[in-house]
Amino acid sequence: MDMQIVINQMAVLFLLLAVGFIVGKVKLLTPDGNKVLSKVVLFVALPCTILNSVFDNEIEISAGETVYFLFLSVLSFLLAFLVAIPIIRLSGGDKANHGLLSYMSVFSNCGFIGLPVVIAIFGTAAAFHVALFNIPFNLLSFTVGIMLISGKGVKFAPKQLLTPTLIVAVLAIPIALTGLRVPYIFSEAIRLTGSVTVPGAMIVIGSTLSYIPLKSVFSEWRIVLATLLRLIIIPVVTWLVLRLFIADDFILGVLVILTAMPIAAQSSMLAIEYKGNERIASSGVFLSTLLCGITVPLIVYLLLM
């Protein structure tokens, strides 16, 4: 892994993020327009990126390797829970925010930012592994995550999980295992649509950040704690544990990088929906997204080189 390539690719992604921030600040992309673009990226472009990864001849994965990677993904979330929840509780402060801060520490932006970063470092074929990682992410986020944020029993609706992205991720498994190919005109249309994912995702994130008042970012010191957990402590713990039994540098690298991503963007949306502290959630997303431009290359250099 060439460190210069990692730095260059992160710089490209942050230039795209800056474009999003500018178009948001000048109101060229309004909050309503940003929501529409977000849905297009999440429900159209991202599924096409996943499909393109399994139609790509580069990917070779067996059923056993698929199950193994899913197991490792679940294990990485378990490690994150075991690290984050006790630290957040010991930090004191308003107990009503403990669940939200725990959610922010555990769940990374493994979709919008994780996907372009992993693709930039490992290539298009790695998109399939990101899709696999997002299966337990969604299952846990919309079950355990909701319970953490709400702080009380909330009726869980299974239909919350039935998003195009998750459905395509599940369907991609048998496609990858059977080596199914489609005619060129379809695969090319899927590839071109999927190419919107990376720039679209970064513009959405940048535009979202432009709506957050800077003064609110440091209004609660535990936002900084959650950011440190998300960007540094949890990735390091994940690396320390998983490296003991993962010999494949590619698999270890993808998992560590996905756990080193900033706080999940949907923290704010779930906080609004389930009566959490939206200000804390939005501030955490803002701070961790800005800092990941420094911490991700640092994690790659210190742990994966």
N, C-alpha and C positions, 0 to 999 in steps of 0.2 A: 504494500500500500504506500503510494507516494504522498508524503505529507503536503507537498506543494499543490497537488491535485485537489486534496481535501480542502485546503485553504481557498484555492481558486473557486471551487464549486460553491463553498459557503458564501464567498463574496458575491458570486453571481446571484445566488438565491436572495441575499440581502439587498442587492440592487433592485430585484423584482419586488421585494417587500417595500423598499423605498418608493417605488412607483405607486404601489397601492396606497401607501401613507399619503403621498402627494395628491393623488386623485381623490382621496377621502377628504383631505384638508380643504381642497378647493371646491368641494361639493360636486365634482364631476361624477363621483360615485356616491350616491346618497346611502344612508343606512338601509332603506328599503331595497335599493338597487343592489347593495352588497349582499343582502339576504337572498335575492334571486340568483346572483352569481354564485353564491355559496352552494345553493341547491343544485345548480347546473354542474358545478365541479364535483360535489359529493355524490349526486345521484345519476349523473350521466358520464362525465369524463373519467372519474375514478374507476367505476366498474369497467369501462373500456380499457383503462390502463392495466387492470388486473387480467382481463381477457387477453390482451396483447401479450402479457408476460407468459401466459401458458401456450399461446399460439406460436411464440418465438421458439425457434429451434434450439436456442441456447439452454433452455431449462430441461433438466433431467432429474426427476425425483421419484422415488418409489413410495408405495403405500406406507411402508415402515418408517421411512424418513419423514413423511408428512405427519404421521401420528407422533413421532418423536419430537418434531419441531413444535407441534401444538402443545405437547406435554411440557417442553422447556418454556414455552410462552406462559403457560399457566403457572409454572414454578417461579418465573420472574415476577409475576404479579403477587404471588404469595410472599416472596421475599420483600417486596415493596410494602405490603400491608404490615408485615412483622416489624419492619424498620420504622415506618412512618407513624403508625397509630400511637405507639408508646411515647415517642418523642413529642408529638403534637400534644398529647394529654399532659405530659410533664412540663410543657412550656407555660401552662397556666393561662390566664386571660379568661375571656368570656367562653364558658363551656358550650354555649349555643353555636359557636363557630368551629368547634373541634372537628365535627364530622366533615364540614366543607373543606377545612384546611387539610384533613387527612385525604379526602378525595383529590384535592389539588396536588398533594405530594405523590400519590400513587399513580394517577392516570396521566399519561403523557400525550402530547399532540402527535401520536404515531401515524395519523392519517395525513392531515394537511401539510405538516412540516416533515414528519418522519419519512413519508414516501419520497418526496423529492430529494431529501438528503441521502437516503439509502440508495436510490437510483443513481444519484450523482457519484457516489463512492463505489458501488458494486455493480452498476449496470442495470438494464431494464429487467433482466431475469429475476432480480431480487424483489421486484414488485409482488411476485407471488408469495414470497415469505412474509412481506408486510401485510398482505391480505390475510394470511393464516394468523398472524399475530393479532390482527384486528377482530378475529372471531371471539376469542376469550375477552378481549377488551370490551366489545359491545355487550357480551353476555354479563360481564361483571359490572360494567358501568351502569346499565339499566336495571340492575337488581341490587347488588350490594351498594353501588354508588348512590342510587336514589335514597336508600335507607340511611346512608351516612349524611347526606345533605339535608334530608327532611328532619332527621333526628327522631322520627317516630314511624310507626307502621304505615306504609303507603301501599295501596293496592297496586300490584304490578300487572300491567297489561302486556301479554306476550306479543301483541301486534307491534309494540314499540321496537322489537328486534327485527321486524320484517322490513328492513330497508333494502333498496336495490343493491347497495354495496355489500351488505352481509350475504344476501341471496347469491350474488355473483361470486363472492368469495367461496361459498360452500360449493357451488356448481363448478368452480374452477378446479377443485380437487380431482374429481373423476376425469375432467378434460386433460389435466396435466398427466395423470397416471396412465391414460389410454393413448396419449400422444395424438389426439384428434386434431385434424387440420381442416380449415375451411377454405373455400375459393378465395383467390387473391382479392377480388373486388370487395369482399366482406372484411377480410383481414386488414386491408389497407384503410378502409373506412373506420374500422375500430381503432387502428393505430393512430390515424390522424385525429380522431375525436379524443383519444387518450392523451395526445400530446398537449392538450389544453390543461391537463391536470396540474402540472408543476407551476407554470406561470399563473394560472388562475388561482391556485391555492395560495400562493405567496401574495398576490394582489388582494385577495380576500382578507388575509391576516393583516397585511399592512393597512388596509382601509379600516379594519376593525380597531386597530391600535390608534388610529387618528381620532377616534371618537372618545377616547378615554382621557379625562383630565389628568395631567402629569402630577399635580399636587396630591392626588388621591393615592398614588402608587406607594408612597412611604408613610401613609397615615397609620399603618398597623405593622409593627415590627415583625409579627409572625408571618406576614406575607414574604418577608425576606427569608425566614426560616423554611417555609414551604418551598421557596425557590431553590434554596441550597439543597434541600432534600431531593427535589426533583431533578436538578441539573448535575449534582456532584455525588452526594452521599449514596443514593439508591443505585446509580450506575456503577459506582465503585464496588458496593456490596454485591451487586449482580455479577460483576466480573470476577470478584474473589471466589464466589461460590461456584459459578458455572464453569469456570476454567478448570476446575478440578476433574471434570468428567466430559468436557467437550474438547475433542481433538481437532475438529474442523474450524479453522480460523474464520472462514466465511460465516458459518452459523453463529459462532461466538460474537463476531463483529456486528452482524445484523441485530442480534438481541441486545447487545450493550448499547449500540447507537439508538435503537428504538426506546430504550429505557432512559437515555440521556436527553430526550427531547423535552421541550418546555411544557408547561402546564396545559392540559387539554383545553382547547377553545370552547368545548361544550360545557365547561365548568360554569360559565356565565349563564348559558341557556337553562341548564338544570337548576341553577340557583334561583333564577326567576320563576321557573315552573314549580319548584318545591319549597319556596319561601326561605331560601338561603340568603346569605349576605352577598348580593350581586356586586357591590363595590369591591369587596375583598377579592372575589373571584376574578373580576375584570382587571383589577390591579395586578394580581398574580400572573395572569396571562400576559399582560403588557411587559412586566419586568422580566419574567423568565424568557419570553420570546426575544427581547433585546439582548439579554446576556448569553443566550445559547450560541450566538455568533462567535463568542470567545470560548465558552466551555466545551462545545462539541469538538473543535479542533484540538483542544487541550486533552480531552478524554481520549480521542483517537491517538494522539501522540504518546501519551503516557501509558495507555493500557493496550493498544492494539498494534502499535508499530513493531 
